[in-house]
Amino acid sequence: MKPLEIFKALSNETRLQILEWLKEPEKHFTSQEMSNFQDVGVCVTQFHEKLNITQSTASQHLSILHRAGLVTTKRHGKWTYYKRNEEAFHQLKEIIEHEI
């Protein structure tokens, strides 16, 4: 885990919003959108529509979060689905409490 990369990823309001939605996706996405969440996650299309940004911009934000280890991905066909990596948040908490 690279703290600097994580803090850079967290320094953007859109990415923070994405992480907040992924914390409790069932509250932030419709039941139809969420029918597969428990198995695979939230699709990039759902973020781009909810954020009102292009799909490529949403993908860039999600890619940064993924490289930082804050989200995990799962591919199904041509779609990529995202979930929060709760273990990474636990590790980040430990770093903040003990190293910073």
GIZITA-V406305 format. One record per helix or strand. SS is the DSSP state (H for helix, E for strand). FROM is the first residue (numbers start at 1). TO is the last residue. If there is no record, write none. Layout:
((SS | FROM | TO) (SS | FROM | TO))
This chain:
((H | 3 | 9) (H | 13 | 23) (H | 25 | 28) (E | 42 | 43) (H | 44 | 51) (H | 55 | 67) (E | 71 | 76) (E | 79 | 84) (H | 86 | 98))
